[in-house]
Amino acid sequence: MEFRLVAMQEAIGKIAAKDLTERDIDLYVKKRLAAGRKPATLTAEMTYLKQAFKLAERKKLIERIPHIQRFKLNNARQGFFEQDDIERVISFLPNWLSHRAKIKPVFNLVVGERDSSTWVRTYQTRSACFA
């Protein structure tokens, strides 16, 4: 977590929380994006910032939490194992562990937005589960 906060601390760490404005936060985000940071990195940084603001609000150190931008992420994992890949990995496991490896279908959830309401779709994939 600390490494995620270094850039934020350097950029806005000298500004008191009660004096930090939405404009300050927006400028920080724009600079980070221009420096090549990915939305997922900024999402993590903004999550920490929002947690800090919530703590400060709860302790009555600030009156209100400024709006903190959220990012749409499109970073779905790719490259899941196929059945033969899983069996090959299991073949390298020690005996005491390999006999405990169970191959079974796992349902993944895909959550998204459609007409401003949340929808969930399930689909079946193969995956390895270790007991």
C-alpha positions, 0 to 999 in steps of 0.5 A, spaced: 500 500 500 505 504 501 508 504 494 501 506 491 501 512 496 508 515 494 506 519 488 499 522 492 503 524 498 508 528 493 503 531 489 497 533 494 500 531 501 502 538 503 495 540 503 490 539 509 484 534 508 480 540 509 483 544 504 483 539 499 478 540 493 475 536 487 479 540 483 486 538 486 484 531 486 482 532 478 488 535 477 492 529 480 488 524 476 490 528 470 497 528 471 497 521 473 494 519 467 498 523 462 504 520 466 502 513 463 498 510 469 493 505 468 485 506 471 486 500 475 492 504 479 488 510 479 482 506 482 486 503 488 489 510 489 483 514 489 480 508 494 485 509 499 484 517 498 476 516 499 478 511 505 482 517 508 476 522 507 471 517 510 476 517 517 477 524 517 469 525 516 468 520 522 472 523 526 469 530 525 476 533 522 472 535 515 465 537 514 464 533 507 468 529 503 469 531 496 467 527 490 472 522 488 472 520 480 471 513 479 474 509 473 471 504 469 475 498 468 476 493 462 481 489 465 478 482 465 483 476 466 485 472 460 489 466 459 485 461 464 488 454 464 484 449 459 483 442 462 490 439 459 494 445 462 491 443 468 492 436 468 499 438 466 500 442 472 497 437 477 502 432 474 508 436 477 505 437 484 507 432 490 503 426 491 501 429 498 498 434 494 496 432 487 491 427 489 487 432 493 487 437 487 479 436 484 477 438 477 470 441 477 467 446 473 466 453 476 461 458 475 464 465 474 459 471 475 460 477 470 457 484 473 455 490 468 451 495 467 445 495 462 440 501 462 443 504 469 441 497 472 445 492 475 445 485 471 448 479 472 450 473 467 453 466 469 457 462 465 461 455 466 468 455 465 473 449 467 478 451 473 482 447 478 480 447 485 484 445 491 481 442 497 
